[in-house]
Amino acid sequence: MRKTVIRALVFVLLAACLLSLAACGGKFATVEDFVKSDIMQKQLDEMKSQLGDQADSLQVTGEGNKLVYTFTVPLNGQDAEAMGAALEGALDSASGTFETIAGSLKDAVKVENPVVVVTYLADDGTELCSKEFAAK
């Protein structure tokens, strides 16, 4: 389970870092416009090509003032509750990274109080954990 948690966190952190680099492209009207922009789609396509067969497990969307990362984790017979707790702990450890991304999002979009949301789903669609990060 530890290997799955680490892999899941690494993929989301990688996506977060790549997307934060694209924030330098100017101000977008909404977070959704930012995510749908050519530069962001190119970044996502490049990142997903590196993920190989796990590329479909990561989705990045914009909803209101939220930049949402949704990652689907294969449970492979592991306990969903334990996996959720482990992922939540990993997210707590990486909170500074996501708070920084939320801060840089202010420079990319014309939205008040943008936040980053990271959600992990089991492969059956059940939510394992979800956390919201605001700039500090």
Backbone as JSON, one array per atom type, in Angstrom:
{
  "sequence": "MRKTVIRALVFVLLAACLLSLAACGGKFATVEDFVKSDIMQKQLDEMKSQLGDQADSLQVTGEGNKLVYTFTVPLNGQDAEAMGAALEGALDSASGTFETIAGSLKDAVKVENPVVVVTYLADDGTELCSKEFAAK",
  "N": [[0.84, -1.19, 0.0], [1.97, 1.22, 0.71], [3.68, 1.84, -1.42], [1.81, 2.34, -3.45], [0.52, 4.61, -2.42], [2.63, 6.46, -2.34], [3.28, 6.6, -5.08], [0.86, 7.62, -6.09], [0.76, 10.13, -4.85], [3.08, 11.31, -5.87], [2.48, 11.51, -8.63], [0.38, 13.39, -8.62], [1.67, 15.57, -7.43], [3.63, 16.04, -9.36], [2.02, 16.78, -11.53], [0.89, 19.09, -10.43], [3.14, 20.74, -10.14], [4.0, 21.01, -12.83], [1.77, 22.3, -13.93], [1.79, 24.66, -12.5], [3.94, 25.96, -13.6], [2.95, 26.8, -16.0], [1.42, 28.9, -15.31], [2.52, 31.31, -15.76], [1.73, 32.43, -18.12], [-0.04, 34.62, -18.41], [-3.12, 36.37, -17.54], [-6.09, 34.57, -17.06], [-9.63, 34.49, -17.54], [-11.14, 32.67, -16.02], [-10.66, 29.79, -13.87], [-11.27, 27.48, -15.21], [-10.92, 28.31, -17.89], [-8.17, 28.67, -17.84], [-7.25, 26.01, -17.39], [-8.19, 24.84, -19.75], [-6.71, 26.12, -21.65], [-4.42, 26.37, -24.43], [-1.69, 26.16, -23.74], [-1.79, 24.91, -21.23], [-3.08, 22.51, -21.88], [-1.2, 21.4, -23.54], [0.9, 21.02, -21.71], [-0.35, 19.16, -20.0], [-0.79, 17.02, -21.79], [1.86, 16.3, -22.4], [2.75, 15.53, -19.87], [1.0, 13.4, -19.34], [1.79, 11.64, -21.31], [4.16, 10.77, -20.27], [3.26, 9.35, -18.11], [2.31, 7.03, -19.13], [0.56, 3.99, -19.12], [-0.95, 4.78, -16.99], [-2.0, 7.22, -17.49], [-4.7, 7.92, -17.87], [-5.62, 7.96, -15.31], [-5.38, 10.36, -14.06], [-7.0, 13.41, -13.81], [-7.46, 16.81, -14.6], [-9.19, 19.64, -13.78], [-11.11, 22.71, -14.0], [-13.15, 24.4, -11.78], [-15.28, 26.79, -10.95], [-13.72, 28.7, -8.53], [-11.75, 26.86, -8.27], [-8.96, 24.76, -8.83], [-8.83, 21.6, -9.8], [-7.51, 18.51, -9.06], [-7.91, 15.23, -9.85], [-7.33, 12.0, -8.99], [-7.28, 8.64, -9.81], [-7.01, 5.71, -8.02], [-5.85, 2.44, -8.14], [-7.12, -0.07, -6.11], [-6.53, -2.77, -5.79], [-7.33, -4.89, -4.06], [-6.74, -3.81, -1.58], [-7.51, -2.24, 1.56], [-9.93, 0.22, 1.46], [-10.48, 2.29, 3.29], [-8.14, 2.42, 4.85], [-6.34, 3.05, 2.84], [-7.32, 5.56, 2.09], [-6.81, 7.02, 4.46], [-4.02, 6.9, 4.51], [-3.4, 8.29, 2.15], [-4.47, 10.78, 2.79], [-2.78, 11.55, 4.87], [-0.4, 11.76, 3.41], [-1.06, 13.88, 1.73], [-1.33, 15.91, 3.63], [1.35, 16.17, 4.35], [2.35, 17.27, 2.03], [1.17, 19.71, 1.86], [2.2, 22.35, 1.76], [3.21, 22.59, -0.83], [0.88, 22.52, -2.42], [-0.42, 24.75, -1.43], [1.3, 26.72, -2.31], [0.94, 26.44, -5.07], [-1.74, 27.26, -5.21], [-1.35, 29.92, -4.52], [0.17, 30.82, -6.72], [-1.72, 30.53, -8.63], [-3.3, 32.73, -8.37], [-1.96, 34.59, -9.86], [-2.46, 33.73, -12.39], [-5.15, 33.65, -12.99], [-8.22, 35.55, -13.11], [-9.7, 35.44, -10.64], [-11.14, 35.54, -7.47], [-9.65, 34.43, -4.47], [-8.52, 31.8, -5.31], [-8.34, 28.22, -5.16], [-6.75, 25.03, -4.63], [-7.77, 21.78, -5.22], [-7.41, 18.48, -4.26], [-8.29, 15.3, -5.07], [-8.69, 11.93, -4.37], [-9.74, 8.98, -5.84], [-11.06, 5.67, -5.56], [-10.65, 2.87, -7.77], [-13.21, 2.05, -8.3], [-14.69, 4.32, -8.22], [-15.33, 5.34, -5.73], [-14.83, 7.85, -3.3], [-11.74, 8.31, -1.82], [-10.21, 10.18, -0.42], [-10.2, 13.75, 0.0], [-8.89, 16.98, -0.3], [-8.69, 20.48, 0.24], [-6.81, 23.29, -0.7], [-5.7, 26.46, 0.11], [-4.1, 29.57, -0.74], [-1.43, 30.7, 1.28]],
  "CA": [[0.0, 0.0, 0.0], [2.83, 2.4, 0.79], [4.14, 2.13, -2.77], [0.68, 2.93, -4.18], [0.32, 5.96, -1.87], [3.74, 7.31, -2.8], [3.1, 6.81, -6.52], [-0.3, 8.49, -6.28], [1.13, 11.48, -4.44], [4.08, 11.81, -6.8], [1.83, 11.9, -9.88], [-0.36, 14.62, -8.42], [2.65, 16.64, -7.22], [4.22, 16.32, -10.67], [1.03, 17.54, -12.29], [0.77, 20.4, -9.81], [4.32, 21.52, -10.47], [3.97, 21.34, -14.25], [0.72, 23.27, -14.19], [2.16, 25.95, -11.92], [4.85, 26.61, -14.53], [2.16, 27.41, -17.08], [0.71, 30.06, -14.77], [3.21, 32.53, -16.18], [1.27, 32.81, -19.44], [-0.97, 35.73, -18.42], [-4.33, 36.18, -16.74], [-7.26, 33.98, -17.68], [-10.86, 34.93, -16.87], [-11.58, 31.67, -15.05], [-9.77, 28.63, -13.7], [-11.6, 26.56, -16.3], [-10.23, 28.81, -19.09], [-6.76, 28.39, -17.61], [-7.03, 24.58, -17.61], [-8.48, 24.52, -21.14], [-5.84, 26.87, -22.55], [-3.51, 25.56, -25.24], [-0.45, 25.9, -23.01], [-2.08, 23.93, -20.19], [-3.38, 21.22, -22.51], [0.08, 20.86, -24.01], [1.59, 20.53, -20.5], [-1.03, 17.94, -19.56], [-0.52, 15.96, -22.76], [3.25, 15.87, -22.21], [2.83, 14.82, -18.6], [0.28, 12.13, -19.46], [2.58, 10.72, -22.12], [5.16, 10.21, -19.36], [2.59, 8.44, -17.18], [2.06, 5.77, -19.81], [-0.74, 3.35, -18.96], [-1.69, 5.41, -15.89], [-2.36, 8.57, -17.92], [-6.13, 8.17, -17.69], [-5.97, 8.0, -13.89], [-5.28, 11.74, -13.58], [-7.81, 14.42, -14.49], [-7.31, 18.17, -14.08], [-10.32, 20.46, -14.22], [-11.35, 23.98, -13.33], [-14.54, 24.52, -11.36], [-15.41, 28.01, -10.14], [-12.41, 29.21, -8.12], [-10.97, 25.68, -7.89], [-8.17, 23.94, -9.73], [-9.12, 20.29, -9.22], [-6.76, 17.34, -9.48], [-8.58, 13.99, -9.45], [-6.48, 10.87, -9.31], [-7.91, 7.35, -9.52], [-6.02, 4.78, -7.48], [-6.3, 1.04, -8.11], [-7.0, -0.62, -4.76], [-5.91, -4.1, -5.87], [-7.65, -5.67, -2.87], [-6.36, -3.12, -0.35], [-8.6, -1.63, 2.32], [-10.17, 1.59, 1.0], [-10.38, 3.23, 4.42], [-6.72, 2.55, 5.17], [-5.72, 3.77, 1.72], [-7.74, 6.96, 2.22], [-6.08, 7.62, 5.58], [-2.63, 7.06, 4.09], [-3.35, 9.37, 1.17], [-4.71, 12.04, 3.49], [-1.52, 11.88, 5.54], [0.55, 12.19, 2.4], [-1.47, 15.23, 1.31], [-0.96, 16.83, 4.72], [2.79, 16.38, 4.24], [2.62, 18.06, 0.83], [0.26, 20.87, 1.85], [2.91, 23.56, 1.35], [3.3, 22.61, -2.3], [-0.42, 22.88, -2.98], [-0.69, 26.15, -1.04], [2.1, 27.53, -3.24], [0.24, 26.4, -6.36], [-2.91, 28.14, -5.07], [-0.85, 31.29, -4.57], [0.55, 31.16, -8.1], [-2.95, 30.57, -9.42], [-3.76, 34.13, -8.32], [-1.29, 35.31, -10.95], [-2.86, 33.17, -13.67], [-6.59, 33.8, -13.24], [-8.9, 36.71, -12.54], [-10.67, 34.85, -9.73], [-10.79, 35.79, -6.08], [-9.42, 33.29, -3.59], [-8.43, 30.49, -5.97], [-7.87, 27.12, -4.32], [-6.41, 23.77, -5.28], [-8.44, 20.63, -4.61], [-6.85, 17.2, -4.66], [-9.21, 14.23, -4.73], [-8.31, 10.57, -4.75], [-10.85, 8.04, -5.98], [-10.74, 4.27, -5.8], [-10.96, 2.53, -9.16], [-14.66, 1.86, -8.45], [-15.3, 5.64, -8.15], [-15.51, 5.75, -4.34], [-13.86, 8.84, -2.86], [-10.86, 7.88, -0.74], [-9.98, 11.39, 0.37], [-10.18, 15.0, -0.77], [-8.44, 18.12, 0.49], [-8.68, 21.77, -0.43], [-5.66, 24.08, -0.28], [-5.75, 27.87, -0.23], [-2.8, 30.24, -0.61], [-1.14, 31.24, 2.62]],
  "C": [[0.87, 1.25, 0.0], [3.32, 2.82, -0.6], [3.04, 2.81, -3.59], [0.45, 4.36, -3.73], [1.39, 6.9, -2.39], [3.59, 7.61, -4.29], [1.96, 7.78, -6.79], [0.04, 9.94, -5.93], [2.13, 12.08, -5.42], [3.43, 12.28, -8.11], [1.09, 13.22, -9.72], [0.6, 15.79, -8.19], [3.32, 17.03, -8.54], [3.27, 17.17, -11.51], [0.9, 18.96, -11.75], [1.94, 21.28, -10.19], [4.34, 21.93, -11.94], [2.93, 22.41, -14.55], [1.07, 24.63, -13.61], [3.11, 26.69, -12.84], [4.1, 27.32, -15.65], [1.43, 28.65, -16.6], [1.33, 31.37, -15.21], [2.7, 33.07, -17.51], [0.32, 33.98, -19.5], [-2.21, 35.4, -17.63], [-5.47, 35.63, -17.58], [-8.49, 34.4, -16.88], [-11.3, 33.96, -15.78], [-10.53, 30.58, -14.91], [-10.02, 27.63, -14.82], [-10.92, 27.0, -17.6], [-8.74, 28.51, -19.01], [-6.45, 26.92, -17.93], [-7.23, 24.22, -19.08], [-7.56, 25.23, -22.14], [-4.87, 25.93, -23.28], [-2.24, 25.2, -24.46], [-0.66, 24.84, -21.92], [-2.35, 22.56, -20.79], [-2.1, 20.58, -23.03], [0.87, 20.29, -22.83], [0.98, 19.22, -20.03], [-0.75, 16.77, -20.49], [0.89, 15.41, -22.59], [3.38, 15.05, -20.93], [2.16, 13.45, -18.7], [1.04, 11.14, -20.33], [3.67, 10.07, -21.28], [4.54, 9.21, -18.38], [2.27, 7.09, -17.81], [0.66, 5.24, -19.57], [-1.55, 3.92, -17.81], [-2.17, 6.82, -16.26], [-3.83, 8.89, -17.68], [-6.53, 8.28, -16.23], [-5.9, 9.41, -13.31], [-6.13, 12.66, -14.45], [-7.57, 15.77, -13.81], [-8.43, 19.0, -14.67], [-10.33, 21.78, -13.47], [-12.82, 24.09, -13.03], [-14.67, 25.74, -10.44], [-14.03, 28.57, -9.83], [-11.43, 28.08, -7.82], [-10.24, 25.06, -9.08], [-8.2, 22.55, -9.11], [-8.27, 19.21, -9.88], [-7.51, 16.12, -8.95], [-7.74, 12.82, -9.93], [-7.19, 9.59, -8.89], [-6.83, 6.34, -9.18], [-6.57, 3.36, -7.53], [-6.09, 0.47, -6.7], [-6.34, -1.99, -4.74], [-6.1, -4.89, -4.57], [-7.29, -5.01, -1.55], [-7.58, -2.47, 0.29], [-8.75, -0.16, 1.93], [-10.01, 2.61, 2.13], [-8.92, 3.47, 4.81], [-5.98, 3.33, 4.08], [-6.05, 5.25, 1.8], [-6.98, 7.67, 3.32], [-4.62, 7.86, 5.21], [-2.47, 8.2, 3.09], [-3.56, 10.73, 1.83], [-3.46, 12.49, 4.24], [-0.47, 12.39, 4.57], [0.22, 13.6, 1.9], [-1.13, 16.26, 2.38], [0.52, 17.17, 4.65], [3.15, 17.29, 3.08], [1.8, 19.35, 0.77], [0.95, 22.15, 1.38], [3.02, 23.7, -0.15], [1.99, 23.08, -2.9], [-0.83, 24.3, -2.6], [0.09, 27.11, -1.94], [1.44, 27.59, -4.61], [-0.99, 27.32, -6.32], [-2.49, 29.6, -5.12], [-0.48, 31.71, -5.97], [-0.66, 31.22, -9.02], [-3.54, 31.98, -9.44], [-3.18, 34.95, -9.46], [-1.77, 34.86, -12.32], [-4.31, 33.43, -14.01], [-7.15, 35.04, -12.55], [-10.04, 36.24, -11.65], [-10.21, 35.15, -8.32], [-10.64, 34.48, -5.33], [-9.38, 31.94, -4.3], [-7.87, 29.45, -5.01], [-7.53, 25.92, -5.2], [-7.11, 22.67, -4.5], [-7.79, 19.37, -5.16], [-7.79, 16.12, -4.14], [-8.66, 12.91, -5.23], [-9.55, 9.7, -4.74], [-10.31, 6.63, -6.09], [-11.15, 3.96, -7.24], [-12.43, 2.22, -9.38], [-15.42, 3.18, -8.34], [-15.55, 6.15, -6.74], [-14.43, 6.76, -3.95], [-13.06, 8.31, -1.67], [-10.51, 9.04, 0.17], [-9.98, 12.59, -0.57], [-9.76, 16.13, 0.16], [-8.41, 19.36, -0.39], [-7.55, 22.62, 0.16], [-5.81, 25.52, -0.78], [-4.35, 28.47, -0.07], [-2.64, 30.77, 0.8], [-0.15, 32.36, 2.52]]
}
